[in-house]
Structure formats: structure tokens, C-alpha cells
Amino acid sequence: MTTPEPALDLHVPDCSELGHERGTSAEATSRLRTWSRFGEPVAKRRTWSILCGMTTIFPDPESPISDARPVEVPRADYLLWAKRRPHPANDLGRSDVLGCTFDDVPGMRESLELSGRNDDGWMPLVDRIAARYGVEPSAVATATGTSGANFLVCAALIRPGDDVVVEKPAYDPLLAAPRLLGANLVRFERRFEEGFALDLDRLAAAVTPRTRLIIVTNPHNPTGVLGSLDQMRALGEVADRHGCYVLADEIYLDAIEGPRQAVAATLSPRIITTSSLTKAYGLAGLRCGWALAAPAVAEELRRVRDLVDGSGSILTERAAAAAFEHLPALAARARGILEPNFALFERFIAAQPALEWVRPDGGTVAFPRLKGVASADAFVARLFNEFETAVVPGRFFEAPAHMRIALGIDGGVLARGLEAIARALE
Ligand SMILES: Cc1ncc(COP(=O)(O)O)c(C=O)c1O
């Protein structure tokens, strides 16, 4: 006798603040019969739902488990767009510094070996991360990119029904991951008129007795605005008062102008910093990320990694350890790309009365706003169709009148892309 499969516990988080309507699986099924996203045929098993900002995994009606209920998974619309978008001649849609080759990192190629003990991270890499950011090795948990580190933090801390406070505008995986884990999102705004600064009173007002985690990016993605050490310390105090934690995604921190700012995790045991070699060093391909946290929290993150992907790739960790030996040189390479591009962008925007911006504190992107419109979508589409130029539509960051423009790319490509924007604005 076979035991019946237990019913799936279907959790459908509320996505209303993303502007998606909430719907039922029946509605989704009927709409999907006539509609498919990206012009692809609607797959039998797995297809995209236009409802709820969710991917809906539909059981195959012909399979033996056809009575299983559909499973809805929160979707990260920006990442989906970033993975599928075309890359035109003037691609201003990126957010990392121009990728390195082996020639940029002496010794990296020679460091590669297919074996080595890296159960909880390869120790030479862990030691170098710790030394670079001024923490003990026990405070480091390695991960697959900042994305992996963010997920480990969410999975370790969030339980269904918890409140998670997240900035707005936000990088969308930082909304979708808490949703996947059953959190209720509570939002606080960072406003253009206030220079997108972190308003700690507004943030603190969003914290509830059920808040488990507060999520910020520092510098802020998409605006590049940096919260000061005092603000980050005060954020740690807010978390302490409420018995919760802060996830500070600091992936852009090493690309700020001027002296390097200490990572927020060094300011309070309530703050967990996540980062990687992706944005500031042109090493996106390594997928080398980490979380820095109080040692007991870092140990929890390592144990959660046991459930997620077990451990990292020894190849990546050896290569990343080699890169850490050359971070100052890689940072200088990045500055050599970013500084002239930043200057070029400042000259460009000063001559564009139709655009306004908050000047970022460095980082790898600018986030200008098209004046007098509710949405820059039509402009972004025209830029792509008529001028072979891609920028990221601000709607992916819940700021539809804006567009995000890459500053870490080849200077010639940036110059041609900005010329195209100027012509499209005429
Ligand atoms: C704020 C933020 N966090 C994380 C990531 C992903 O980083 P990684 O490539 O290290 O996973 C990005 C990439 O755009 C980002 O902007």
C-alpha cells in the first residue's frame, strides 16, 4: 500500500507593494493558456505567471503527481530581465566594473588546483577576507556571491510570519528572498528630495515587535548614496533595541570615492555585512562572496550553507585567495575606469535639463530621473530600439521615472551611450 503524498503547504506572500495584482492559481492557469511571457511557448511543467510577481510551477497533467497543487515562487523581476535582456552596442545596463582577465591578477592562474579542504571555506581565503575587513576568521562565512550570502542570512534568520523591514527603492532579490521564506515585508522610503539618505527615524518607525531583520544596501543600490559610519552604528542600535538583526549588503562599498569605510559588521554584533568580489574589482565570474557577522551568527550561516549548497568551489576559493593578494592593484584598476567615467557623466548630466540626479558617493552606477514623467519606460524603450543603447529601467527598483546607468564600463562605450541618450532627449 502506498502512503498518499502530504498536501503541499502553499504559501503565497503578498506582493501588492510591487504593484502586481494578487490572483489565484485558477486565474493564472486560465491566463496562461492564452499568454506566454517572452513569446516562448507555455511550458507544461513550469511557466511564468503574470500574477503576483510569482513564478508558478504547474504539475504536468499527465504525470503521476498531477494532483499536486501548483507551487508559487516569488520572482526577482530585475534579475530575470538582467539575465534575458539583449546586449546592444552601447550597453549601459551593467553594474560591475569591467571584467578582469587572468593577466590582471598575477599568480591566479598558477594558484588553481582541483582539490583542497574547503568544507567551511578554504582557510587561506577566509583568513584574507578577515584580514582585509578587520574581523576574526571566525566572523567570516563564505558564500556563492553576495547573492548567496544574502540568502544564507535570510534563511538563517527569517521564519514564516516574521516582519522584515526593507528600504525602498530596493534591489529586488532582497525583497523576493524574504518573501520566499514567508516574511511580511515592511518598507521604509529613501527619498529623492532627501538625497536618498537613510532616514533612521523613518526606518525605526517601520520596525514592529515581529521584526526579525532590517535590510539595507550601503552604498545604496540603485542610487550609490553612502550611509556614514555613525548612521550604520545607529542602525545597529535600533536593531539592538528591538532584538533583531541588520543585513547590510555592502557589495558597492569598496567602490566608493576616497578612503575605504569600515564595514558595518565591525560596528555592532547586530549587523551582518555581505559582499563579494563582483562589483568593485571586476571579478564577477568568480562568484566569491561572504558574510561578516558575530562569530555565533557566522557559524549559523555556515550551518545553513550545509543545507543550501554544502560548500563553495575550491577552484573559485583558490582563485579568490590569489585575488586578495592583489586587491589594492585591482582597486586602482577599478578607479582608473570609474573616475574618468564619473567625470564624463557629471559633464553629461550638467548639460541635460531634462534629467536630474542625486550624485552618488562613488560606486559603479548613476540613477538619474527623467523630469516631468511618471515613468521613463517609453524613453528607455526608444533608446534601445532607435539608438542601440541599453540602460536599466527604474521600475525594477520601484522608481519608474529613473534609469540606472553603468559607470564601470569601457569609457568609449559610455561616451557613445551618453551621446545616444542626449540625442534621444533632444
Ligand atoms: C545590492 C546587490 N547585492 C548583490 C548583488 C549580486 O552580487 P553577486 O554577484 O556577488 O552575487 C548585486 C548585483 O547587482 C547587488 O546590486
Ligand as a Chemical Component Dictionary entry (heavy atoms), coordinates in Angstrom:
data_LIG
# 
_chem_comp.id                   LIG 
_chem_comp.type                 NON-POLYMER 
_chem_comp.pdbx_formal_charge   0 
_chem_comp.three_letter_code    LIG 
# 
loop_
_chem_comp_atom.comp_id 
_chem_comp_atom.atom_id 
_chem_comp_atom.alt_atom_id 
_chem_comp_atom.type_symbol 
_chem_comp_atom.charge 
_chem_comp_atom.model_Cartn_x 
_chem_comp_atom.model_Cartn_y 
_chem_comp_atom.model_Cartn_z 
_chem_comp_atom.pdbx_ordinal 
LIG C1 C1 C 0 22.926 45.137 -3.881 1  
LIG C2 C2 C 0 23.411 43.910 -4.603 2  
LIG N1 N1 N 0 23.614 42.785 -3.909 3  
LIG C3 C3 C 0 24.029 41.656 -4.515 4  
LIG C4 C4 C 0 24.254 41.615 -5.878 5  
LIG C5 C5 C 0 24.711 40.329 -6.506 6  
LIG O1 O1 O 0 26.059 40.163 -6.202 7  
LIG P1 P1 P 0 26.888 38.860 -6.517 8  
LIG O2 O2 O 0 27.235 38.895 -7.979 9  
LIG O3 O3 O 0 28.097 38.991 -5.657 10 
LIG O4 O4 O 0 26.062 37.695 -6.154 11 
LIG C6 C6 C 0 24.046 42.768 -6.643 12 
LIG C7 C7 C 0 24.240 42.747 -8.104 13 
LIG O5 O5 O 0 23.708 43.545 -8.851 14 
LIG C8 C8 C 0 23.608 43.940 -5.984 15 
LIG O6 O6 O 0 23.404 45.070 -6.674 16 
# 
loop_
_chem_comp_bond.comp_id 
_chem_comp_bond.atom_id_1 
_chem_comp_bond.atom_id_2 
_chem_comp_bond.value_order 
_chem_comp_bond.pdbx_ordinal 
LIG C1 C2 SING 1  
LIG C2 N1 SING 2  
LIG C2 C8 DOUB 3  
LIG N1 C3 DOUB 4  
LIG C3 C4 SING 5  
LIG C4 C5 SING 6  
LIG C4 C6 DOUB 7  
LIG C5 O1 SING 8  
LIG O1 P1 SING 9  
LIG P1 O2 DOUB 10 
LIG P1 O3 SING 11 
LIG P1 O4 SING 12 
LIG C6 C7 SING 13 
LIG C6 C8 SING 14 
LIG C7 O5 DOUB 15 
LIG C8 O6 SING 16 
# 
